[in-house]
């Protein structure tokens, strides 16, 4: 059991009713998880207000309640702590509860619209290749050294997050690399964490359903850098116009990386092929098993971060040559007939454009590029026509289909995408609500040398329809159509 006053270390509170000299078993923000002796933190969420469940939590045995607004009726024997921001208090309290695990290893966060998963995962893999123990918190999966834990969010909630960090410390991990989403920053899920480094990849059109304006989206990302300590490093992409914005108010050590202009860390693609790229990194050449200029940026961020963490340059380059692409990120599957399928997570207009630009730059003479793409339901609707437009501009043939329709009708999502199809492209666009059939349609008309991009889901092995997740894996579908054993 922990003393409440110890859990409130570094938490700024306005008032305490009932005294803080009580012992608690655990901390929860979900009243359904409260057991006798727990603390309930009432958060104001997107869809529900935790303050409405205070009485239920007390009834379930909560001995303390942390809230922004004290209830009118205070239960006897319960300690009430009033704070300005419950989410921030939760993060700090949970960190204290688990012994502040983020202070016991090097924690590096990656934020940006595209490239977070690849950059964080490759850093994790690189450190392990150099013999270090490391952890990973990502969209695809969470790892405690080599033990795998399923991932439900890009950035877990504060309770799960600190629990995983504690497991990493207990397993002897010296490093942890994590994706830091704009939602997590805005919702204070990373409050109380001690970051030793932050990486900014880029910002493009995404998540306006949540942030409402592009400025608010940028400010959320910037907030991560504003909160860094002076000993940490802040690494930003100098080729993104918002890269410099991230560094405006940070007290951390500032560094930049670029493929186009002079920066602290530079890279250039010397040779490009479908099976890899010859890179020149700060004057030295290394062959990597990655394709596309967007991956040059990801690898440059990985290289720079590893160097800033104190690894030797030669050691980093050697490990980079052994790295392999992340699941569902420009993952290629070749049929016996010579048709290449590319499965990629690209789900923003910019990401789709980057992947298709890469494919067009590497395709053989006379090869046809097919794109199968949809858009997620209950998400930013404004990017739907832009995604269709990007697919049309860079493809010879496009099939618009379902992604994760969630509560929306696939036909309505596709109609939104069709609004972005210009008249000149209309003849090369087809629609198919059944994603498997859409993939089949593109793969069966493609011939030797053609490339079929299947975009939007990447690593995901499900399709969410009307609140139910059905098993669906783009790679499995491709291999089934190609008649490849898996």
Protein Blocks (a to p, Z undefined) as FASTA:
>chain_A
ZZfklmmgoiacfbdghijabcdfbdcfbfklpcehiacdddddfkbcfklmmmmmmmno
pabdcdfbdcfbdcehiacdddfblklmmmmmmmmmnopmmlmcccdddedjehklmmmm
mmmmmmmmnopacddddfkbccehjaccddfbfbacfklmmmmmmmmmmnopabdcdddd
fklmmnommgoiacfbdcdfbdcdehklmnopaklmmmmmmmmmmmpcfkbccdddfkbm
klmmmmmmpcbdcddddfkbccfbdcddfbdcfkbccddeehiacddfbecjklmmmmmm
mmmmmmmnopafklmmmmmmmpccdehiapacddfkopacdddfbfbfklmmmmmmmmmm
mmcehiacdddddddehiafklmmmmmmmmmmmpcbdcdddfdeojacfklmmmmmmmmm
cfklmmmpccdfblmlmmmmmmmmpcehiacddehjlmaccdceehiacdddfklmmmmm
nopaZZ
